[in-house]
Amino acid sequence: MPKANIGIVGGGIGGIAAAVALHQAGIDATVYERAPQLREVGAGMMLWPNATRVLRSFGLLEDVLARSGSSTHFLVRASSGTVLMNIALGEFDVPAICMRRSDLLTVLLAALPPERIRLGHKLNKLQQSGDKVRISFASGLVAEHDAVIGADGIRSRVRSELFGHSEPIYRGYTVWRGVARYDGGAILPGANSETWGVGKRFGILNTGPGKFTWYAAVNVPPDHLDAPGGRKRELQEAFIGWHEPVADLIAATNDDEIMKNGAYDLVPLRRWGEGRVTLLGDAAHPCTPNLGQGGCMALEDAAVLAKCFDQEAAPEVALRRYETLRRQRTRHIQQRSRLMGEIAQWENRIFVAGRRVVTGLLPARLFEHNLRRVYSYKI
Ligand SMILES: Cc1cc2nc3c(=O)[nH]c(=O)nc-3n(C[C@H](O)[C@H](O)[C@H](O)COP(=O)(O)OP(=O)(O)OC[C@H]3O[C@@H](n4cnc5c(N)ncnc54)[C@H](O)[C@@H]3O)c2cc1C
């Protein structure tokens, strides 16, 4: 029986990774992306061992490592700089790394024939009839596939075509991100860190020699507007007096290159698909960024999806099997990420003082053991 011909809506990490995984399994897949070009967007992101293992299975780990900074441990710090916890990351068969999202996309795209990506097509409508799925785009293009994957992000059109509209939930804080050069001595080699304050925190990720991605999460309303003095000035004021090199990193970033995203997710969906359609990545299980796992989960989804299509002849069976294999794990990450965010963004000073004491006392091994469950995942 010939293998299915798959349409993928959305050319983010999830959609492109799914196309790579399917292509490598000998399955035809075409990505439809609404943007007219795949722009260089995005600050650095963490790829934990569960994601670098997927990239190794794609044969792309070497290319990825050449564009990233490695992470050997993760520090939780107080705003004075005191290290409250030092979590080791080095015990896996593959490394934890930080790289720019645009670099990850470049590596993934290089593994695909260019004709597999169709740009400038925004999905409008999806109809299933018989053994075909018809997708219609604002551009006028209409395509038919044996199965369709909605990898179109947190505000997924495919999801709303299947199940009606669901509005993402704002979790009370917004994240600013930037990439900066820093050559001072305040960051130990291989160390990433997150510093916890009152209703705000600051993270530093090693993105390559002398290059760092930083992020600042601050409790603000969802409609928070940029301050008149700009994002950089606002952050400099919010993090005044924090340990080195927080101020240096903000100062070394151009105001117009500072990205800003609200922290949104959805309660885990009971169903991801119907018939010959399913969801993948943020379309299926958007989560707050606290564990740095959203993109990692999309990579895992991609590898599992391709394996299911490789093993099951009937598309519906392959899709339902993929959903069964992925739902529990992604639900766990969504819930844990949300809880982490709630604790890290506490404003109550008594809670914050208690958090500091407990974090300083808890053995890092406890966290390492917990994280091993997330990082050890094998497809
Ligand atoms: C502040 C922040 C920090 C993060 N840090 C990390 C991290 O360190 N590590 C990590 O793994 N993850 C991280 N994430 C999460 C990660 O960025 C996402 O989980 C990941 O990008 C999801 O990829 P995706 O392909 O599913 O969705 P998206 O990246 O949202 O891609 C969806 C694509 O679909 C396209 N699209 C949308 N609608 C349509 C339509 N109607 N028709 C056609 N195309 C359409 C969009 O243009 C887009 O290209 C972070 C997220 C945030 C906000």
The ligand as a MOL file (V3000), in Angstrom:
LIG
                    3D

  0  0  0     0  0            999 V3000
M  V30 BEGIN CTAB
M  V30 COUNTS 53 58 0 0 0
M  V30 BEGIN ATOM
M  V30 1 C 9.1470 33.4740 26.0500 0
M  V30 2 C 9.2190 32.0710 25.4940 0
M  V30 3 C 10.3330 31.3000 25.7390 0
M  V30 4 C 10.3940 29.9880 25.2700 0
M  V30 5 N 11.5160 29.2410 25.5120 0
M  V30 6 C 11.5870 27.9580 25.0660 0
M  V30 7 C 12.7540 27.1650 25.2900 0
M  V30 8 O 13.7390 27.6060 25.8970 0
M  V30 9 N 12.7550 25.8870 24.8340 0
M  V30 10 C 11.6850 25.3470 24.1670 0
M  V30 11 O 11.7530 24.1810 23.7650 0
M  V30 12 N 10.5830 26.0790 23.9230 0
M  V30 13 C 10.5050 27.3640 24.3570 0
M  V30 14 N 9.3900 28.1250 24.0980 0
M  V30 15 C 8.2430 27.4880 23.4160 0
M  V30 16 C 8.4520 27.3800 21.9210 0
M  V30 17 O 8.8190 28.6240 21.3690 0
M  V30 18 C 7.1640 26.8840 21.2720 0
M  V30 19 O 6.6580 25.7960 21.9890 0
M  V30 20 C 7.4370 26.4350 19.8450 0
M  V30 21 O 7.9210 27.5090 19.0830 0
M  V30 22 C 6.1440 25.9000 19.2360 0
M  V30 23 O 6.3810 25.5910 17.8920 0
M  V30 24 P 5.1480 25.3000 16.9210 0
M  V30 25 O 5.7610 24.9910 15.5980 0
M  V30 26 O 4.2350 24.3150 17.5350 0
M  V30 27 O 4.3370 26.6640 16.8700 0
M  V30 28 P 4.7770 28.0830 16.3110 0
M  V30 29 O 6.2080 28.3360 16.5460 0
M  V30 30 O 3.8020 29.0700 16.8830 0
M  V30 31 O 4.5770 27.9780 14.7470 0
M  V30 32 C 3.2980 27.9780 14.1680 0
M  V30 33 C 3.4440 28.3710 12.7050 0
M  V30 34 O 2.1680 28.2740 12.0890 0
M  V30 35 C 1.9560 29.4040 11.2680 0
M  V30 36 N 0.5060 29.5920 11.1490 0
M  V30 37 C -0.3510 30.0230 12.1080 0
M  V30 38 N -1.6050 30.0710 11.6350 0
M  V30 39 C -1.5470 29.6420 10.3450 0
M  V30 40 C -2.5270 29.4590 9.3350 0
M  V30 41 N -3.8450 29.7580 9.5350 0
M  V30 42 N -2.1220 28.9950 8.1150 0
M  V30 43 C -0.8030 28.7030 7.8810 0
M  V30 44 N 0.1730 28.8870 8.8100 0
M  V30 45 C -0.2070 29.3400 10.0330 0
M  V30 46 C 2.6690 30.5290 11.9960 0
M  V30 47 O 2.9860 31.5990 11.1310 0
M  V30 48 C 3.9030 29.8240 12.5300 0
M  V30 49 O 4.9740 29.8640 11.6200 0
M  V30 50 C 9.3050 29.4440 24.5530 0
M  V30 51 C 8.1890 30.2470 24.2910 0
M  V30 52 C 8.1450 31.5400 24.7470 0
M  V30 53 C 6.9110 32.3820 24.4680 0
M  V30 END ATOM
M  V30 BEGIN BOND
M  V30 1 1 1 2
M  V30 2 1 2 3
M  V30 3 2 2 52
M  V30 4 2 3 4
M  V30 5 1 4 5
M  V30 6 1 4 50
M  V30 7 2 5 6
M  V30 8 1 6 7
M  V30 9 1 6 13
M  V30 10 2 7 8
M  V30 11 1 7 9
M  V30 12 1 9 10
M  V30 13 2 10 11
M  V30 14 1 10 12
M  V30 15 2 12 13
M  V30 16 1 13 14
M  V30 17 1 14 15
M  V30 18 1 14 50
M  V30 19 1 15 16
M  V30 20 1 16 17
M  V30 21 1 16 18
M  V30 22 1 18 19
M  V30 23 1 18 20
M  V30 24 1 20 21
M  V30 25 1 20 22
M  V30 26 1 22 23
M  V30 27 1 23 24
M  V30 28 2 24 25
M  V30 29 1 24 26
M  V30 30 1 24 27
M  V30 31 1 27 28
M  V30 32 2 28 29
M  V30 33 1 28 30
M  V30 34 1 28 31
M  V30 35 1 31 32
M  V30 36 1 32 33
M  V30 37 1 33 34
M  V30 38 1 33 48
M  V30 39 1 34 35
M  V30 40 1 35 36
M  V30 41 1 35 46
M  V30 42 1 36 37
M  V30 43 1 36 45
M  V30 44 2 37 38
M  V30 45 1 38 39
M  V30 46 1 39 40
M  V30 47 2 39 45
M  V30 48 1 40 41
M  V30 49 2 40 42
M  V30 50 1 42 43
M  V30 51 2 43 44
M  V30 52 1 44 45
M  V30 53 1 46 47
M  V30 54 1 46 48
M  V30 55 1 48 49
M  V30 56 2 50 51
M  V30 57 1 51 52
M  V30 58 1 52 53
M  V30 END BOND
M  V30 END CTAB
M  END
